[in-house]
């Protein structure tokens, strides 16, 4: 196990988030960050003592921002905030998503602009390090005043309320703390607001989806290349001379990958040998996959900014003797990014399904109908293409942008909201569907390679051969009809655990 990750508030990477959320790496507050947190907390205590009018510290929240709160009511105000805002509905976020949420919120607080006590921040980290996972419903956030409802559910176990998972079991939050050897926290002035006013839920969910999408986009090049082997694709379309004169980075990267994967193949062709042109789903792989790659780079850049940003309100600025109310909690920058992410992933699946259709359709492939040697009695990959078509059609519905919607809340005080959490959740669902479509294409591509009698004895490319071998080590050739969904789920696991990509890169080097 690695040393605990030191958080400073400004140095977190997406790889760090994955290590903590999925790898269980522990987290500690850096000494430098501790000083920043203490300074902002001292200033909050001065504001309370002076009974100055500051939003969320000596006033109510939202439309109640004009209601003064006395000094002796500040503790009850923060508890009431958490209880009243825990209005989430639906299934719970996964443990890895909640761990990412907790890490991102802690990193935001570590910057020292939120006014929380060090002891409260460290109590949140203790929950994370002891794997006490708050039960956070997925639905109920507008992604505007931060992720108020889901983050309130995150805080409930911290104060001995709500529910949490501990050692895989759902239980009352107080019980989970007790079993982990932890004690609940009594929040004081500003702390409840500091814990829930931010974009960490939508950012965590979208960030993990983007991380997985970065792996999937490379697998899409592998899948396209394997399909290309089965269909004797024309490699001229991937030559660098075509792509350097339209130098979109993603396009050039996918073109390089296709040539690398197909190097040494005896099954690919050159322009004019069998036909003059391939269909767009093969010929335009660099342009289609490349556009999604470039979109993903944009999203990853926004994520890197957001995970190290202050998204609280008010912002505590002791050096200016100010607690400024602004709009850093608004999720619009990430809402647009995650809508873009969903669209980019959906397009990868769209073109993958079109290649599946080319494989199973004998009028397009030259292969046996539906990739079976006993058509009629056997259906082969017929319904596999149906499933892929259903998934991409569902993605077309899901890819409608959430960020173009808004609905006013808090008596029109909050009159524009981002719906960024919905955008992130949709991107995650689109990613799941896309990974299954690509899994079907990889299985179909391997079957097409096996059925192409004219190519028997001809070698596959170095990269496609490695991918083919991994698939065939776990999923056998379809000789007669069998229950196929386990095959596709097995290939999906090989995608998710990196087995295919690792084998390919061992054979040809790092793909772009």
N, C-alpha and C positions, 0 to 999 in steps of 0.2 A: 504494500500500500504506500502510495506517495505521501510525502509530507503534507500537512494541511495547507490548503490554498489560502494565501494571505490576501485579503481584500482591502483595497485602498479607496475604492470608489471610482477609479479612473483607468484601471489597467486590466479589467476583465476581458477575456476573449470568448468567442463562441466555443472553442475547444475546451476552455475551462468549464463552461456551463455544462457541456456534455459529460466531462469527467465527474462533476459533482452530481448531476441529475441521474446519470445512467451508471456511472462507475462507483458511486458511493464515496467519492473523495471528501474528506472532512474540510471544514472551512474555519478560518480564524480571522479576527479583526486585527489588521496591522497596527503597529504602534502609532504611526503617523496619523492614521485615520482616527484612532482613539482620541488624539488631541483635538482633531477637527470636530468630532462629535461633542466632546466635552465643552468646547468653546461655544457652540451653538446652543447647547443646553443651558449653560450659565446665562446666556442672553435671554432665553425664554423665561427663566425663573425671575429675572429682573423685570420683564414685561408684566408678569403676573403680579409681582410685589407692588409694582407701580400702578396696577389696575389700568394700564393703557388699553385702548380699544384696538384689538388685533383679531382679525378673522380666525375663527376656529380655536382661539386660545382664550379670549375673554368674550367671544360672541358665539351664537349658534351657527348652524351650517346651512349652506344653500340659501334658500329664501329667508331663513332665520338669521342671516348675517347681521341684521340690525338689532337683534335681541341681545342685550348685555347679560353676561354670566358673571356672577360674583366669584370671588377667589375661593370661597369654601365650597363652591359647586363644580369646580374644574375637574375633579376626579370623577364625579358622577357623570359629568358631561361626556368624558371620553368613554366610559363604560357604556353609556346609553348609545353613543355613536356606533360602537361595534355591534351591540345587540340589534339596534334598529335597522342597520344597514345589511345584516346577514339575511338577505332575501333571495338567495340563489335558488334555482330549480334545476331539475334534470339529473342525469348521471354525473358521477364525480370525475374530475380530471384524474388522469393516471398518476401513480406515485412519482414517476420520473418528471412529469410536468409540474407537479406540486413542488418537488425538490428544486426545480429550476426557478419556479416562482419565488420561493423563499430566498434562494441565493440572490436573485436579481433585486428583490426588495431590500435585502441586507446590504447589497453593494450600493444601492441608491442612498440608503441611510448613512453609509460609511463616508460619504462625501462631506458630511457635516453641515448640511444646509436645512435640516429638518427639525432640529430641536429635541430629538429623542435622547433619553438617558443611555449611557453606555451599557448599563446593566440590563436594560430592556432589549437592546440590540443583541447583546450576548445571549440573552435568554432565547431569542429567536434562532440564533445560530446553534444553541444547545439542542433545541428541538430538531433542527436539520441534522446535526451530527449524531443524534441518538435515533434518527429515522422515525421520529414521531411525525406522521404525515397527516396534516389537517384534511378533513373531508370537505372538498370544495366543489359545489355544483357547477357544471359547465355554463349554465345559462343565467342571464340576469344582469349582464354588464352592458352599458351603452358605450364604453370605451371613451368617455369624455372627461368626467371628473375623476379620471383614472378608472380603475376596475374596482369600484367601490364595493359592490356586493360580494364578488368572489374573494377579494382581499379581506373583507370582514370575516368571512368564513375561515380564512387562514389564521386570523387573530384569535378567534373564539377559543381554541384549545390553549393558546398562550395564556389566557386569563382564566383557565379552568372551566370553560364552557364548550358548547358545541360537540362535535365528534371528530375523531381522528383514527387513523389506521396505525396500529403498532404490532409488529411481528405478523403482518398480514391480516390482522383482525380489526374490524370496525368496532369502536367502543366509545363511550363518553370521553371527551377531551381530558377531563380531570383524571380519569382512570389511566389513560395513556401516559400522561405526565408522571403519575405515581409509579407506574410500572417501569418507566424509564429513569426513575430516580430524580425527577425534576419537579420544581415547584411552580405554581402559577404566579403570574405577575399582576400587580395592581397598577394599572395605567394612571398616569397623572397628566397634567396640562400638556396639550399638543400631541401627546404620544399616539392616541388612537388615530387621529387625523394623519400623523406622519406615517403610520403603518398601512393605511388603506388608500391614500390619495396618490395614485400612480398608475403607470401603464404596464406593470410587471406581468400581469396575467396574459394579456394579449401578446406581449413581447416574448414571454417564455414559450408559449404554445407555437407562435409563428417561427421563433428561432430554431426550435427543434425540428419543425417541418422543413425549414430552409436547409439545415444541416443534412437531413436525409435526402432532400432534393438534390443537393450537391453531389451525393453519391449516385443517385438515380440517373442524373443526366449523363454521366459517363457510361452507366450500364445501358442506356438507350443507344449509344453509339455501338456498343458490343452487340446488342440485339439486332440493330440494323445491319451490321456487318455479317452476322450469322444468317439472317434472312437473305442478304445479298449473295452469300455462298450458295444457298439453296436455289436462288433464281438467276445465277450466273450474271451478277450485276456488272455494269460497265464502270471500271475504276477511273476512266478519264475525267468523270465529273468531280473527282476529289483531288485532282492535280493542283498543286499550289499556284500555278500560273493563273488559274481561274479566280482564286480567292485573294491573292495579294492585290488585285485590281478592284476589289470591293472589300476592304480590309476591316470588316467587323471582327473584333477579337474572338467572339464565340464561334462565328462561322469558320474562321481559320483554324481554330482549335479542333472542331469536329471533323473538318476535312483531314487534318493531320492524323487524327485518331483513326479515321476510316482506312487510310492508307497503311498506317502502322498495323492495325488489326488484320488486314487482308494481305500483308506482305507474305510472299511465298505461296499464295494460293494457286492451285491449278484449275480452279473452278470459276474464277472471275474472268471477265472478257474485256476486250478493248473496243472502242467505238467502231461499229461496222462489222465486227466479226460475226455476231449473231443478230444484232439489231443496231439501229443507229442511236436510239435513245431509250433510257429507262423511264418508267413512270416517276412522277414527282416524289412519291413516298420513298424512293431509293435515290433518285438523282439529286434531290434537293435536301438530303439529310443535313449537310453542313449549314444550309440556310435556315432550315426549320429548327433543328436542335440548337444551332448557334444563337438564334434569337432568344430562345429560352435560357441559354447560358448567360447571355448578356443581361437579361432581366434578373436572373438570379444574382449576378454580381451586384447589381443595383440594390437589391434587397439585403444582401449580406452587408453591404456598406452601411445601410440605414440601421441594421441591427447592431453593428459594432458601435455606432454612435449612441443608440438608445440604451444599451445595457450599461453604459458608463455616464448616463445623464441624470440630472435631478428632475424628477417629475412630480414634485410635491407642491403643496400650496397651503399657507403662504411660505415663501422662501425666506429662511432666516439668514440675515446678513449683518452680523454684529459689527463688522468693520464700518458699515454705513449707518449704524444705529437704526436699522430698518427691518421690518418683516413685510415683504412685498407680496401682494396678491397679484398673481399673473395667471398664465394659462398653460404652464408646462405639463400639466396633467392631461392635456387634450391629446387623444390618440391619433389625430389625423395623419401625422407623418408616417406612422406605422400602418394605419388602416389602408392607405393607398398602396404602400409597399406590399402588404400581404394579399391585397386583391390582385396585384400584379403577379405575385408569386403563384397564386392559384391559377391564374390564366396561363402562365408560363408552363406550369406542370400539366395542366389540362391539354395543352397543345402537344406535349410529348406523347401523351396517351393517344390523342387523336391520330397522329401519324403512325404510331405503333399499330393501332387497330387496322389502319388501311393496309399495312404490310401483312398483317395476319390474313386479311381478305385476299390479298394476292397469293399467299401461300396455299390457301384452301380452295381457291377457285381455279379449276383446271383450264378455263378459257384464258386465264391470265398467267398461270404458272408453268404449264407444261408438265406438271406433276399429277399424280393420281388424285382424283377428286377427294377433297377433304382429308388428304394425307393418309388414306387408308388403302391397303392393298386388296381389300375385300368389300368394296363399296356396294351398298344395297343391304347386304346382311349386316354390315358394320357402318356406323355413321362417322367414325374417326373424329376429326376435329371440327365437325359441323357446328356443334352447339358451343364449343369453346369460342368460336368467333361470335356467336350470339352473346355469350357472357361478356366478351370484350366490348361489343357494341353497346350493350346495356350500361356498362361502366362508363364509357366515354360520353354516352348521352346523359347520364346522371351528372357527370362532371360539367357538362355544358350548362346545366341548370345551376349547379353550385358555383360556377365561375362568374355568375352575375355579380358585379361589384356590390359589396355591402356598404362601402364608403360613400356611395351616391345617395344613400338614405340618411335621413336625420329626423328626429322627433323631439320636440321640446320637453324638458323635464324641470322639476323644482319650480313650478309656477312660472315657467318661462324665464327664470334667472339663467338657466342653462339651456339656451335656445338653439344651440347647434351641437350635435354629438357625432362621433366618428363611426360608431359601430365597428371599431377595430377588432374587438374580441371575436365578433362573428366572422370577420374577414380571416382572422388567424385560424379559427376552428374550421372554416370552410377549406382553407388551404391544406390543413392537415387531412381532411377527409378526401379531398381531391388527390393528395399524395398517396393515400392508401389505395384508392381505386387505380391510379396510374401504375403503381408498383405491381398490381395484379395483372393489368393489361400487358405490361412488359414481361412478366413471368410467362404469360400465355404465349407471347411472341417468341421468347427464348425456347420454350418447349416445342412450339410449332416449327421454328427454324431448325432445331436439331432433328426433328422428324423429317423435314423436307430434305435435309442433307442425306439422311439415311435412305430416302426413297428415290433419289436422283440416280437412276441406273446408269445414265450416260457418263456420270462422273465417278463411278466406282474406281477406286485406286488412285484418283487424283487427290493431292494433298489439300487440306484446308490451310488457311493462313495461320501464321504463328499465334496470333491473338484469338482468332475464332476457334482454333483447335483446342486451346486451353479452356475456353468457355465451354465448348462442346464436351470435353472430357469431364469437367466438373458436373455438368448437367447429367450426363450419362452415368456418372458414378452413383447418382441418387435416384434418377428417373430413367427407367428402361424405355427402349423403343416400343411404340404402340404396334403390336402385331395383330391383335384382335381387340375389340371394344372392351374397355374396363372402366371402372369408376375413376374419373379423371381429376376430380377436384383435389384429391391429395397430391397429385403430381404438381399441380399449379401452386399449391401452398408450399410444397417442398422447394420449388424453384424460387418462390417469393422469399423463403427463409435463406436461401443461398444468396439472394440479392441483399437482404437485410443484414446478414452477418458478415458480408464482405467476401464470402468464399469465391464467388465468380471473379470479382474485380481483383482480388489478391492473386489468383492463379493467372489471370490475364497479364497483370503487371509483372509477375515473375517471369513470364515468357517474353514480353516485349518492352519492359520498362514502364515508367510512370506515364499514364495517359494524361492528356491535358484536361 
